[in-house]
C-alpha cells in the first residue's frame, strides 16, 4: 500500500468514526424521547438500531487491525489507529446505555411519572452537546475543544446529584413508586456514564494531538 493509499484508508476510517458518532447521538436522543413520550415503538426501534452501531463498530475495528498488521505505520499513524479503537469502544458502550434506557422506557410505559422529566431532558441535551463538541474536537484535532467538552461534564454531575436527591425524597414519601423511581435513577446513571465515555473520547483526541495520556474523569 502506498502512502497515499494509506492516508486515504485513515481518512475513510476517520469518516466511519464520525458516522458512528452521529448514529450514537441519534440513539441517545431517541431513547430519551421514547422515555418522555412513553413511546414503546420508538424505544424498540432504538434497541433494534443498536445492531447497526455494533456492525459499524466491528467494521472499524477490523480496519484498525488490518492497518496495524499489514502496513508499517508511522508513530502518528499508530496514535491515530489506537485513538480510533478507543473512541469506537466508548461510542459502542454509549449506544448500549441508550438501549438500557429504551428498555426502561418500555418497562414504564403507561405509568404516570412521579415528576416531569425536565432534568433528565436537560441531562440528555447536555450529553448530546458534549458528543457534538467531542467529535468536532476529534475532526479539528483541537485540544482546547476537547477540554471544553469535558468541562460540560461538571453540569451533568451537578444535575445527576440534584435529580438523585429529589427522587430519593419522593421515594421516601411514596413507597408505591419505588420501582419507577429506581428505574428513573438508572436512567440518570446511564446518562452520567455516557458523559464519562464522552470524556474518554476527549482524552483520546488530546492523546492523538499531544501524545500525552490524560485522565479527565476525576
VEXDREN-2710 file (C-alpha; in Angstrom, 1 decimal):
% VEXDREN-2710
k/r/px/py/pz
1/UNK/0.0/0.0/0.0
2/UNK/1.4/3.4/-1.0
3/UNK/1.5/6.3/1.5
4/UNK/-1.3/8.0/-0.5
5/UNK/-3.5/4.8/-0.2
6/UNK/-2.7/4.5/3.5
7/UNK/-3.7/8.2/4.1
8/UNK/-6.9/7.5/2.2
9/UNK/-7.6/4.4/4.4
10/UNK/-7.0/6.5/7.5
11/UNK/-9.4/9.2/6.2
12/UNK/-12.0/6.6/5.4
13/UNK/-11.7/5.2/8.9
14/UNK/-12.0/8.8/10.3
15/UNK/-15.2/9.3/8.4
16/UNK/-16.6/6.0/9.7
17/UNK/-16.0/7.2/13.3
18/UNK/-18.0/10.3/12.6
19/UNK/-20.8/8.3/11.1
20/UNK/-20.8/6.0/14.2
21/UNK/-20.8/9.1/16.4
22/UNK/-23.8/10.5/14.6
23/UNK/-25.7/7.2/14.9
24/UNK/-25.0/7.1/18.7
25/UNK/-26.1/10.7/19.1
26/UNK/-29.4/9.8/17.4
27/UNK/-29.8/6.7/19.7
28/UNK/-29.4/8.8/22.8
29/UNK/-31.9/11.4/21.6
30/UNK/-34.4/8.8/20.6
31/UNK/-34.2/6.8/23.9
32/UNK/-34.9/9.9/26.0
33/UNK/-37.7/10.9/23.6
34/UNK/-39.2/7.4/23.9
35/UNK/-39.0/7.6/27.7
36/UNK/-40.5/11.1/27.9
37/UNK/-43.3/10.3/25.4
38/UNK/-43.7/6.7/26.7
39/UNK/-43.4/5.7/23.0
40/UNK/-42.8/1.9/23.0
41/UNK/-42.5/1.8/19.2
42/UNK/-39.6/4.3/19.3
43/UNK/-37.9/2.5/22.2
44/UNK/-38.0/-0.8/20.3
45/UNK/-36.7/0.9/17.2
46/UNK/-33.8/2.4/19.2
47/UNK/-33.0/-1.1/20.5
48/UNK/-33.1/-2.6/17.0
49/UNK/-30.8/0.1/15.6
50/UNK/-28.1/-0.9/18.1
51/UNK/-27.3/-3.7/15.7
52/UNK/-26.2/-1.1/13.1
53/UNK/-23.9/0.5/15.6
54/UNK/-22.4/-2.8/16.6
55/UNK/-21.9/-3.7/12.9
56/UNK/-20.1/-0.4/12.2
57/UNK/-18.0/-0.9/15.4
58/UNK/-16.8/-4.3/14.1
59/UNK/-16.1/-2.9/10.7
60/UNK/-14.0/0.0/12.0
61/UNK/-12.2/-2.4/14.5
62/UNK/-11.3/-4.7/11.6
63/UNK/-9.9/-1.7/9.6
64/UNK/-7.8/-0.7/12.7
65/UNK/-6.3/-4.3/12.9
66/UNK/-5.6/-4.5/9.2
67/UNK/-3.9/-1.1/9.0
68/UNK/-1.7/-2.0/12.0
69/UNK/-0.9/-5.6/10.9
70/UNK/-0.3/-5.2/7.2
71/UNK/1.5/-1.9/6.9
72/UNK/4.4/-0.1/8.6
73/UNK/2.6/2.9/10.1
74/UNK/4.5/5.9/11.5
75/UNK/4.2/6.9/15.2
76/UNK/1.5/9.4/14.5
77/UNK/-0.4/6.7/12.4
78/UNK/-0.3/4.3/15.3
79/UNK/-1.6/7.0/17.6
80/UNK/-4.4/7.7/15.1
81/UNK/-5.3/3.9/14.9
82/UNK/-5.0/3.5/18.7
83/UNK/-7.2/6.5/19.3
84/UNK/-9.8/5.4/16.8
85/UNK/-10.0/2.0/18.6
86/UNK/-10.5/3.7/21.9
87/UNK/-13.2/6.1/20.6
88/UNK/-15.3/3.5/18.9
89/UNK/-15.2/1.4/22.1
90/UNK/-16.6/4.3/24.0
91/UNK/-19.2/5.0/21.3
92/UNK/-20.4/1.4/21.4
93/UNK/-20.8/1.5/25.1
94/UNK/-22.7/4.7/24.9
95/UNK/-25.1/3.0/22.4
96/UNK/-25.5/0.2/24.9
97/UNK/-26.6/2.6/27.5
98/UNK/-29.2/4.1/25.1
99/UNK/-30.5/0.5/24.7
100/UNK/-30.7/0.3/28.5
101/UNK/-32.7/3.5/28.7
102/UNK/-35.0/2.3/25.9
103/UNK/-35.7/-0.9/27.9
104/UNK/-36.7/1.2/30.9
105/UNK/-39.0/3.3/28.6
106/UNK/-40.8/0.0/27.7
107/UNK/-41.0/-1.1/31.4
108/UNK/-42.5/2.2/32.4
109/UNK/-45.0/2.6/29.5
110/UNK/-48.4/3.6/30.7
111/UNK/-47.3/4.7/34.2
112/UNK/-47.8/8.2/35.4
113/UNK/-44.4/9.6/36.2
114/UNK/-43.8/10.9/39.7
115/UNK/-42.4/14.1/38.3
116/UNK/-41.8/15.7/34.9
117/UNK/-38.6/14.5/33.3
118/UNK/-37.3/18.1/32.8
119/UNK/-33.9/17.5/34.4
120/UNK/-33.4/14.2/32.7
121/UNK/-34.2/16.0/29.4
122/UNK/-31.6/18.7/30.4
123/UNK/-29.0/15.9/31.0
124/UNK/-29.7/14.3/27.7
125/UNK/-29.3/17.7/25.8
126/UNK/-26.0/18.4/27.5
127/UNK/-24.8/14.9/26.7
128/UNK/-25.6/15.3/23.0
129/UNK/-24.0/18.7/23.0
130/UNK/-20.9/17.1/24.6
131/UNK/-20.9/14.4/21.9
132/UNK/-21.1/17.0/19.1
133/UNK/-18.3/19.0/20.7
134/UNK/-16.1/16.0/21.3
135/UNK/-16.4/14.8/17.7
136/UNK/-15.7/18.3/16.5
137/UNK/-12.5/18.3/18.6
138/UNK/-11.6/14.9/17.0
139/UNK/-12.2/16.3/13.5
140/UNK/-10.3/19.5/14.1
141/UNK/-7.6/17.9/16.2
142/UNK/-8.5/20.6/18.8
143/UNK/-7.2/20.1/22.3
144/UNK/-9.0/23.3/23.5
145/UNK/-12.3/22.0/22.1
146/UNK/-11.7/18.6/23.8
147/UNK/-11.2/20.2/27.2
148/UNK/-14.2/22.4/26.6
149/UNK/-16.4/19.3/26.0
150/UNK/-15.0/17.7/29.2
151/UNK/-15.9/20.8/31.3
152/UNK/-19.6/20.2/30.4
153/UNK/-19.4/17.0/32.4
154/UNK/-19.5/19.1/35.6
155/UNK/-23.0/20.2/34.8
156/UNK/-24.0/16.6/34.2
157/UNK/-22.6/15.6/37.6
158/UNK/-24.5/18.6/39.2
159/UNK/-27.8/17.6/37.6
160/UNK/-27.3/13.9/38.5
161/UNK/-26.8/14.7/42.1
162/UNK/-29.8/17.1/42.1
163/UNK/-32.2/14.5/40.4
164/UNK/-30.9/11.7/42.6
165/UNK/-31.6/13.7/45.8
166/UNK/-35.1/14.7/44.5
167/UNK/-36.1/11.2/43.5
168/UNK/-34.9/9.7/46.8
169/UNK/-37.0/12.3/48.7
170/UNK/-40.1/11.3/46.6
171/UNK/-39.4/7.6/47.2
172/UNK/-39.3/8.2/51.0
173/UNK/-42.7/9.8/50.8
174/UNK/-44.4/7.3/48.4
175/UNK/-43.2/3.7/48.7
176/UNK/-45.6/2.6/46.0
177/UNK/-43.4/4.3/43.4
178/UNK/-40.1/2.6/44.4
179/UNK/-39.9/0.6/41.2
180/UNK/-40.5/3.6/38.9
181/UNK/-38.1/5.8/40.8
182/UNK/-35.4/3.1/40.8
183/UNK/-35.7/2.9/37.0
184/UNK/-35.5/6.7/36.6
185/UNK/-32.4/6.7/38.8
186/UNK/-30.9/4.1/36.5
187/UNK/-31.7/6.4/33.5
188/UNK/-29.8/9.3/35.2
189/UNK/-26.9/7.0/36.0
190/UNK/-26.7/5.8/32.4
191/UNK/-26.7/9.4/31.1
192/UNK/-23.9/10.2/33.6
193/UNK/-21.9/7.2/32.4
194/UNK/-22.4/8.3/28.7
195/UNK/-20.9/11.7/29.7
196/UNK/-17.9/9.8/31.2
197/UNK/-17.5/8.0/27.9
198/UNK/-17.6/11.3/26.0
199/UNK/-14.8/12.5/28.3
200/UNK/-12.8/9.4/27.4
201/UNK/-13.2/10.4/23.7
202/UNK/-11.8/13.8/24.5
203/UNK/-8.9/12.2/26.3
204/UNK/-8.3/10.2/23.1
205/UNK/-8.2/13.4/21.0
206/UNK/-5.8/15.0/23.4
207/UNK/-3.5/11.9/23.2
208/UNK/-3.8/11.9/19.4
209/UNK/-2.6/15.6/19.2
210/UNK/-0.1/15.8/22.0
211/UNK/1.0/12.2/22.7
212/UNK/0.1/12.7/26.4
213/UNK/-2.2/10.5/28.4
214/UNK/-4.7/12.5/30.4
215/UNK/-7.3/11.3/33.0
216/UNK/-10.1/13.8/32.9
217/UNK/-12.7/11.6/34.6
218/UNK/-11.8/12.7/38.1
END
